[in-house]
Amino acid sequence: MINDDTETFDEIGPDAGIGEVLLALGGRLTRLQTETLAGLDQPLTIRQYRILSRVGSGHTSLTALCKLAHRNPSTMSESVDKMVTRGFLSRGVSDTSRRTMRLELTPLGLSARDAARRALEKFAAELTTGLPPEMRSPLLAALRRIYFDIQGNLDDR
């Protein structure tokens, strides 16, 4: 429970509810992911990693990336421009429409994405090493339910 103006969701107390704990956990996990990605040989932001992953999965148009990320075209275009400048992505013309830009991972982008994926997989595995096996299944079910409920709310926007 948040008691006064000096307490934040990052500093939960013993009376914190599940929502407050989830907010604090989300912030902490984001910070740790940010630090993990920033510490790579080719440092990435979370947004850059997501873009590399999505382009690598076949979402190669700016429109598709905007839709997946719930971002406007100017914001996504700025992120993509920076990644092209850094040599992670290249631009080309779509096979189906000359007016549509097609994005591709460069060898550097592929290498950066794969290194980030490995680092995040290691981080994810370490998160639950101290959790007793009998707690994992019910916790996973509850977290998946919350995740998909939240995702549905995002899709409705």
N, C-alpha and C positions, 0 to 999 in steps of 0.2 A: 504494500500500500504506500502511495506517495503521501507524505505527511506535510511537507512545507515546500517553499520555493527553492530551498537549497538541495533537495533530493531530486535525483533524476532517475530515469528508467535504467540507467547503467549502474545505479547503486541501490539494489533492491534490499529490502529488509526481510525479517523473518515472517512478516504478515503479508508479503506480496502475493497477489493472486496469480492465476495461471497466465492471464493476459499480460500482466506486468513482467512476469518472468520471460514470456516469449518475446516481448519487446526488447528487454535487456539482452537476452540471448541473441536475438537477431542483430543488434548493434555490435555485440562482441564478435560474433561470427563474421560479420562484414569487415570489421577492423582486421581480424586475423587473416581473412582471405586477401584483403588489400595488401597487408604486409608480406604475405607469401608471394603474391604476384609481383610486387615491387622488388623483391629480393632475387628475382631470376636474372640470368645472364642478359636476357632481353626483357627488361621490365615492362609489365603491362598493368593497366588498370582493369578493374572488373569489367567495365564496359567494353574495353578493347578485347579482352578474352572472350566475352560473349559474342562479339561481332565476328572474331576469327572462327569460333566454333560454329556459328550459324552459317557463315559463308561456306565453311568446309562441309556443312551438312546439306548444302544445295540451295540455301536462301541467298541468291546472288544479286538480287535487285535491291535498290534503296527502299522501294516501296515495301517489299517483304520484310526487310530489317526494321523499318519503322513500325509496321504492324506488330511484329513479334515483341519489340521493346516498348511499345506504347509511347513512342517518341514522335515529335514532329519532324518533317523532312529536313528543316534547316539544322536542327540539333544533330540528327543522324549524319547529314552531309558533312558537317564540321568534323565529327569523329572519324568518318571514313577518309576525309581529306588528310587528316593527321596520320592515319595509318598508311595511306598511299605514300606520303612524304617519307615516313620511316621505312618504307620498303616491305611492309607486311602484306599489302594488298595491291593488286593492279586492276585497272579499269579496262574494259573492252566493250564492244558492241554486242548486244544480245543477238543470238541466232534467229530469233523469231521477230524482232522489231529493231530496226536501225535507230529508232528514237530512244530505246531503252538501254541503259547502262548495265553491264554485267560485271560483277566483281569476282575476282579470283584470288585465292591465296597464292602468294609467291613462295618460293622455297624457304625464305626467311620467316614468313608468316606461318607456314606449316610447322617449321621447327619451333617457333615461339609458342604456337598453340599446343603442340604435343608436350613441350616442357612444362607449360602451365597445367595441362591436364594431369600429368604425372604428379606434379607438386600438390595439386588440389586433391587428387585421389589419396595420396599419402596423408595429407592433413585430415581428410574425411575419415580415414581408417583410424587415425589416432584419437579422434573425438570420442569414440566409444570403447576404447581399450579397457577402461576401468569400470565399465557398466556390467553388472552381473547378467549372464545370458538369459535368465528368466524375465528380466525387465525389458529386453530388447524388442521382442515381438509386440507386446502391448503398446510400448512407446512408439514404435514404428507405425503401427496402425493409427494411433491418435494423431501423430504428426502428419501422416499422409492425409488424413481427413481434414485437418486444419489447412494444410497446403492447398488441397484441391478446392476447398470452400473459398479460400482467398483468391485462387486463380479464377474461379467463376465470377467473383466480384470484379476482377480486373477486366475480364473479357466482356462484361456488360457495359463498360465505360466507353 
